[in-house]
Amino acid sequence: MRVSGRTAIVTGASTGIGKETARQLVERGASVVLASRHREKLEAVAEELASLPGPTLVVPTDVTERLAVEALARRTVEVFGSIDILVNNAGSGLFAPISGGNLENARRLFDVNFWGAVHSIQATVPYMQSQRRGHIVNVSSVVGWVAPPHMGMYAATKFALRAISDSLRTEVAGSGVRVSTIYPGLTQTSFTENMLQETPVPSFPPVVRWVTSEAVARRILQAIRWGWRDVFVSPEDIAAAGLNIVAPQLVDWAMRAFIGPQRVQEDFGLPQSEPLAGRADAEPSVD
């Protein structure tokens, strides 16, 4: 699908991958609806993009609220006349054990990462099908293939996005609607710093390579342009997903070595079960 002249909704557009995706879409002449919970941040993004070819529209939206997402879709059609592209990027992070983690945090995580995407899909697909064109991009993660310790709940939301992408793709086949899934790995955004931590996050070894939000956004636009199905961002991400299929025990060992209980003890001098005080019940940041 060509991007110029199309209308796109980008959730989680106030920061990181969402903000950069919006910028690259507007740069190529798309009309972009900026959606997140944070009006002031969205207005700042719109101001940054004002000199670029495509117009923007700020629509503050909490994707966990179905009616708010339906209103977002209606507002988009009222202003721009169509919904051609949906980028499901809104997401929250959680670093917590499976066996003793805070269930309210886990439920909130699913509300944002999974149900937020479902709300957006159900609100926009009818418009796309009626116009016989559309492209949905679900931003999953490489942890949708490999689930690290203390990130099982977060990984579960990303596995779920992968599943609904695959199912939706076959359901809308022949209607002119395409579905892509993006699997970023470690990305240079504020996501890691802002994610909810019930146990401390150990430092990553210096050999680990981080990618930029610009690189992820480029892959999103390539998926839209060429109709790609599954898109990884870096060779390391492809290797991790592939290795987990052919040698899962080796991946288990690597996960324990990099971010397992022993690594937490080494970095913080804490047992695995000791929580990070004051953070377990805080509201998670949503990108």
C-alpha positions as a printed NumPy array, in Angstrom:
array([[  0.   ,   0.   ,   0.   ],
       [  1.279,   3.453,  -0.82 ],
       [  1.48 ,   5.751,   2.205],
       [  1.002,   9.134,   0.577],
       [ -2.601,  10.315,   0.802],
       [ -3.612,   7.554,   3.225],
       [ -5.   ,   7.981,   6.74 ],
       [ -3.283,   6.251,   9.65 ],
       [ -4.098,   5.856,  13.335],
       [ -1.041,   5.372,  15.547],
       [ -1.651,   4.394,  19.177],
       [  1.025,   5.089,  21.747],
       [  2.056,   8.017,  19.543],
       [  3.332,  10.305,  22.282],
       [  6.787,   8.717,  22.646],
       [  9.233,   6.166,  21.307],
       [  8.296,   3.875,  18.429],
       [  4.824,   5.367,  18.064],
       [  6.091,   8.93 ,  17.819],
       [  8.753,   7.995,  15.276],
       [  6.291,   5.943,  13.208],
       [  3.942,   8.919,  13.111],
       [  6.79 ,  11.151,  11.996],
       [  7.803,   8.857,   9.145],
       [  4.195,   8.492,   7.995],
       [  3.601,  12.263,   8.002],
       [  6.929,  12.779,   6.27 ],
       [  5.647,  10.625,   3.403],
       [  2.383,  12.509,   3.057],
       [  0.015,  10.441,   5.2  ],
       [ -2.685,  11.97 ,   7.386],
       [ -1.925,  10.702,  10.895],
       [ -4.162,  10.529,  13.952],
       [ -2.03 ,  10.678,  17.095],
       [ -3.527,   8.646,  19.939],
       [ -2.402,   8.074,  23.522],
       [ -3.599,   9.038,  26.987],
       [ -1.373,  12.12 ,  27.187],
       [ -2.863,  15.173,  25.455],
       [  0.046,  17.516,  26.197],
       [  2.607,  15.076,  24.822],
       [  0.505,  14.457,  21.713],
       [  0.137,  18.187,  21.09 ],
       [  3.913,  18.579,  21.409],
       [  4.387,  15.806,  18.83 ],
       [  1.864,  17.448,  16.486],
       [  3.746,  20.727,  16.797],
       [  7.026,  18.981,  15.93 ],
       [  5.44 ,  17.467,  12.824],
       [  3.626,  20.611,  11.666],
       [  6.217,  21.475,   8.999],
       [  6.02 ,  18.029,   7.334],
       [  3.781,  17.256,   4.328],
       [  1.021,  15.248,   6.025],
       [ -1.578,  16.669,   8.442],
       [ -2.015,  15.374,  11.997],
       [ -4.961,  15.114,  14.363],
       [ -4.612,  14.771,  18.133],
       [ -7.172,  12.448,  19.742],
       [ -6.335,  11.585,  23.369],
       [ -7.457,   7.983,  23.852],
       [ -7.187,   5.338,  26.543],
       [ -7.101,   2.121,  24.513],
       [ -8.339,   0.114,  27.507],
       [-11.715,   1.869,  27.093],
       [-13.642,   0.316,  24.2  ],
       [-16.002,   3.269,  23.76 ],
       [-13.064,   5.689,  23.661],
       [-11.439,   3.656,  20.882],
       [-14.699,   3.557,  18.919],
       [-14.883,   7.339,  19.264],
       [-11.295,   7.561,  17.984],
       [-12.266,   5.635,  14.837],
       [-15.364,   7.763,  14.242],
       [-13.412,  10.987,  14.699],
       [-10.786,   9.803,  12.216],
       [-13.415,   9.143,   9.536],
       [-15.191,  12.426,  10.254],
       [-12.001,  14.434,   9.71 ],
       [-10.135,  12.446,   7.036],
       [-12.834,  10.317,   5.42 ],
       [-11.214,   6.891,   5.84 ],
       [ -9.057,   4.63 ,   7.992],
       [ -6.382,   3.045,   5.838],
       [ -3.707,   2.116,   8.384],
       [ -3.83 ,   1.125,  12.052],
       [ -0.576,   0.849,  13.989],
       [ -1.3  ,  -0.907,  17.292],
       [  1.684,   0.317,  19.259],
       [  0.304,   1.325,  22.674],
       [  2.011,  -0.79 ,  25.276],
       [  3.067,  -1.08 ,  28.895],
       [  5.906,  -3.094,  30.438],
       [  6.132,  -5.288,  33.527],
       [  9.139,  -6.977,  35.138],
       [  7.744,  -9.391,  37.73 ],
       [  7.885, -13.071,  38.697],
       [  5.139, -15.396,  37.511],
       [  4.8  , -17.322,  40.774],
       [  4.483, -14.346,  43.128],
       [  3.68 , -11.374,  40.957],
       [  0.994,  -8.778,  41.57 ],
       [ -2.089,  -9.931,  39.657],
       [ -3.562,  -6.441,  39.381],
       [ -0.437,  -5.32 ,  37.544],
       [ -0.717,  -8.312,  35.224],
       [ -4.387,  -7.596,  34.494],
       [ -3.604,  -3.958,  33.735],
       [ -0.826,  -5.103,  31.41 ],
       [ -3.255,  -7.271,  29.423],
       [ -5.819,  -4.463,  29.368],
       [ -3.327,  -2.191,  27.598],
       [ -1.188,  -4.515,  25.48 ],
       [ -3.779,  -7.079,  24.42 ],
       [ -7.293,  -5.726,  24.899],
       [ -6.215,  -2.283,  23.712],
       [ -5.168,  -3.834,  20.399],
       [ -8.391,  -5.862,  20.175],
       [-10.476,  -2.74 ,  20.815],
       [ -8.615,  -0.904,  18.058],
       [ -8.969,  -3.77 ,  15.582],
       [-12.703,  -4.162,  16.189],
       [-13.239,  -0.403,  15.871],
       [-11.358,  -0.02 ,  12.58 ],
       [-11.773,  -3.243,  10.574],
       [-15.417,  -2.519,   9.597],
       [-14.328,   0.777,   8.014],
       [-11.448,  -0.932,   6.21 ],
       [-13.648,  -3.723,   4.897],
       [-16.301,  -1.288,   3.658],
       [-13.696,   0.634,   1.658],
       [-11.997,  -2.614,   0.494],
       [ -8.549,  -1.562,   1.675],
       [ -6.607,  -1.309,   4.9  ],
       [ -3.503,  -2.404,   6.734],
       [ -3.218,  -3.348,  10.409],
       [  0.2  ,  -3.409,  12.057],
       [  0.452,  -5.062,  15.467],
       [  3.667,  -4.166,  17.277],
       [  4.55 ,  -7.33 ,  19.165],
       [  8.121,  -8.041,  20.337],
       [ 10.863, -10.6  ,  20.019],
       [  9.631, -11.756,  23.451],
       [  6.587, -12.905,  21.517],
       [  8.947, -15.731,  20.49 ],
       [ 11.306, -15.963,  23.477],
       [  9.99 , -15.347,  27.005],
       [ 12.717, -14.144,  29.413],
       [ 12.533, -14.681,  33.188],
       [ 10.522, -12.053,  35.082],
       [  8.96 , -10.981,  31.77 ],
       [  6.526, -13.861,  31.352],
       [  3.396, -11.732,  31.731],
       [  4.688,  -9.127,  29.29 ],
       [  5.77 , -11.855,  26.876],
       [  2.334, -13.459,  27.155],
       [  0.721, -10.25 ,  25.871],
       [  3.116, -10.221,  22.921],
       [  2.552, -13.925,  22.155],
       [ -1.163, -13.085,  22.207],
       [ -0.676, -10.263,  19.683],
       [  1.148, -12.691,  17.429],
       [ -1.755, -15.141,  17.711],
       [ -4.518, -12.665,  16.927],
       [ -2.489, -11.283,  14.018],
       [ -2.25 , -14.732,  12.454],
       [ -5.924, -15.484,  13.008],
       [ -7.144, -12.082,  11.826],
       [ -5.045, -12.336,   8.668],
       [ -6.98 , -15.375,   7.51 ],
       [-10.333, -13.963,   8.659],
       [ -9.991, -10.821,   6.515],
       [ -8.335, -12.511,   3.536],
       [ -9.897, -11.34 ,   0.297],
       [-11.377,  -8.182,   1.825],
       [ -8.485,  -5.903,   0.912],
       [ -7.238,  -5.754,   4.514],
       [ -3.7  ,  -6.863,   5.307],
       [ -2.141,  -7.675,   8.676],
       [  1.513,  -7.383,   9.683],
       [  3.242,  -8.246,  12.956],
       [  6.429,  -6.431,  13.999],
       [  8.882,  -8.016,  16.423],
       [ 11.295,  -5.4  ,  17.813],
       [ 14.001,  -6.445,  20.241],
       [ 15.835,  -4.132,  22.624],
       [ 14.986,  -0.615,  21.483],
       [ 16.399,   2.73 ,  22.606],
       [ 13.27 ,   4.292,  24.11 ],
       [ 12.171,   5.208,  27.637],
       [ 10.162,   1.967,  27.772],
       [ 12.647,   0.006,  29.892],
       [ 13.097,   2.817,  32.395],
       [  9.347,   3.401,  32.71 ],
       [  8.105,  -0.17 ,  32.894],
       [  6.652,  -1.378,  36.155],
       [  9.232,  -3.282,  38.202],
       [  8.246,  -5.659,  40.963],
       [ 11.818,  -6.932,  41.102],
       [ 14.916,  -5.001,  39.954],
       [ 15.9  ,  -5.195,  36.314],
       [ 19.545,  -6.324,  36.009],
       [ 21.884,  -4.479,  33.679],
       [ 22.364,  -5.866,  30.195],
       [ 25.842,  -7.015,  29.167],
       [ 27.759,  -4.544,  26.966],
       [ 27.72 ,  -6.95 ,  23.999],
       [ 23.949,  -6.524,  23.66 ],
       [ 23.04 ,  -4.282,  20.712],
       [ 20.092,  -1.912,  20.972],
       [ 18.233,  -0.606,  17.929],
       [ 16.723,   2.836,  17.509],
       [ 13.039,   3.686,  17.353],
       [ 13.778,   5.062,  13.879],
       [ 14.883,   1.602,  12.744],
       [ 11.7  ,   0.009,  14.081],
       [  9.538,   2.668,  12.428],
       [ 11.279,   2.081,   9.09 ],
       [ 10.403,  -1.597,   9.308],
       [  6.782,  -0.732,  10.097],
       [  6.57 ,   1.451,   7.006],
       [  8.207,  -1.249,   4.886],
       [  5.622,  -3.746,   6.142],
       [  2.832,  -1.363,   5.115],
       [  4.392,  -0.546,   1.756],
       [  5.098,  -4.14 ,   0.725],
       [  2.463,  -6.06 ,   2.687],
       [  4.952,  -8.079,   4.709],
       [  3.547, -10.64 ,   7.14 ],
       [  6.112, -11.018,   9.966],
       [  8.888,  -8.474,  10.385],
       [ 11.941,  -8.602,  12.63 ],
       [ 14.141,  -5.557,  13.09 ],
       [ 17.669,  -6.893,  13.618],
       [ 19.594, -10.067,  12.735],
       [ 19.996, -10.743,  16.465],
       [ 16.218, -10.842,  16.879],
       [ 15.869, -13.321,  14.02 ],
       [ 18.623, -15.449,  15.536],
       [ 16.985, -15.46 ,  18.978],
       [ 13.609, -16.54 ,  17.615],
       [ 15.142, -19.193,  15.382],
       [ 17.416, -20.54 ,  18.096],
       [ 14.477, -20.886,  20.466],
       [ 12.889, -23.243,  17.927],
       [ 15.927, -25.425,  17.222],
       [ 17.758, -25.238,  20.575],
       [ 15.371, -24.071,  23.311],
       [ 17.516, -25.391,  26.166],
       [ 20.409, -23.235,  24.995],
       [ 18.12 , -20.207,  25.018],
       [ 16.958, -21.11 ,  28.544],
       [ 20.59 , -21.144,  29.678],
       [ 21.29 , -17.772,  28.051],
       [ 18.213, -16.199,  29.664],
       [ 19.288, -17.415,  33.092],
       [ 22.793, -16.089,  32.528],
       [ 21.684, -12.636,  31.35 ],
       [ 18.601, -11.798,  33.433],
       [ 17.899, -14.757,  35.713],
       [ 17.85 , -14.806,  39.547],
       [ 21.638, -15.049,  39.841],
       [ 22.055, -11.913,  37.722],
       [ 19.632, -10.009,  39.982],
       [ 21.644, -11.045,  43.017],
       [ 24.902,  -9.99 ,  41.386],
       [ 23.622,  -6.561,  40.334],
       [ 21.595,  -5.68 ,  43.417],
       [ 22.575,  -8.075,  46.189],
       [ 18.925,  -9.131,  46.47 ],
       [ 17.247, -12.538,  46.582],
       [ 14.934, -13.261,  43.709],
       [ 11.837, -12.911,  45.877],
       [ 12.604,  -9.435,  47.267],
       [ 10.404,  -6.801,  45.572],
       [ 11.456,  -3.355,  44.489],
       [  9.88 ,  -1.185,  47.168],
       [  7.22 ,   1.314,  46.172],
       [  6.765,   0.219,  42.575],
       [  4.618,  -2.911,  42.612],
       [  1.304,  -1.052,  42.795],
       [  2.21 ,   1.999,  40.716],
       [  0.43 ,   2.745,  37.46 ],
       [  2.558,   1.435,  34.571],
       [  3.769,   3.804,  31.907],
       [  2.027,   3.423,  28.562],
       [  3.969,   4.132,  25.399]])
